[in-house]
Amino acid sequence: MATVTFFLFIAGSIAAVTMWSAAPWIIPLLAVPSLIVTWLALAVALADLMKRPAHRFPGGRWFWILLVALLNVVVFLPYWLLVARRPADEG
């Protein structure tokens, strides 16, 4: 959800300024929903990172913490596919 919202924000901002001749100051207003969803997703991902056993992470826990911290929106989909879909109490 956060990744989709982020890309919709980027596309919406570009379209608003280039195609519809909107003032560039509209971009911060369009950023609010993207930022809220991103912050919520980041909090959920970090909480999930802290509760899972370290051996459940492909590449290790610190690798994923760094990815989420540095690339937050872009890494949510790979994190969900590779880590979050695997039950925390499995194995």
N, C-alpha and C positions, 0 to 999 in steps of 0.2 A: 504494500500500500504506500509506504513512504517513497519507494523508488518510483512508482507510477506518478505520485503527486509531484515529486521533484521534476520528472521529465515533462509533466504537464505544465508546471510552472515555467520551465525553460522555454517550451514551445509557445505557451501563452504570452510570455513576455516578448519574445521575438515577433510573434504575430501582431501583438498589440501595438508595438512601436513601428514596425515596418509596413504592415499591410493596412492597418487602420489609423495610422498617423496619430497614435496616442502619445501623450507627453511621457517622456522617460520617467518622470516622478511616479507614474502609476506602478512601476515595477516593485517598489517596496510594499505597496498595498497587495499586489498579487503574491508576494513572498510569504505573507502571514500564514495562510493555510499550509503551505509547504513546510514552513519552519515548525509549526505546531505538530504536524504528523511526524516529521523527522525527529523531533525531540522525544516524542512518545515512543517511537520505534527504537530510538537509541537507548532509552531507559529500559525498555523491555529486553533488548539484546544484551545489554550489560548485566542486567539482573540474571538473565539466563546463563550468561558466561560465568557468573560467580557461583551459581548453584550446581552446575554440572561437574562431575568428576573430571579431573584433568586428562585422564586416559581416553575420554570419549571424543576428544577433538582431533580431527585429522590435521597434523602439523603442529599440534600443541596449543594449549590455552593462550599463551602469550602471543603466538602468531595471530590468533583470531582477535585478541584484545587490541593489538596494534592495527589490524585491518579495520576493525569497527571504529576505532578512535580516529584513524587517519582518513579513511574512505567512506565514512558512515553510510551515506545513502546508497552508494554504488555497491557496497558489500552486503547489504541486507539480503538480497536474493540468493547469492551463493551461500551465505550463512544459513539461511532457512533451508536450502536444499541439502547442504552437506552436514549441518550440525543440528539445527533445531528440529528437524523432522524425525531425528533419532531420539527415542525416549530417554530421558535422563537416568532412569533407574534400570535401563537395559544392561544385562551382562554384569 
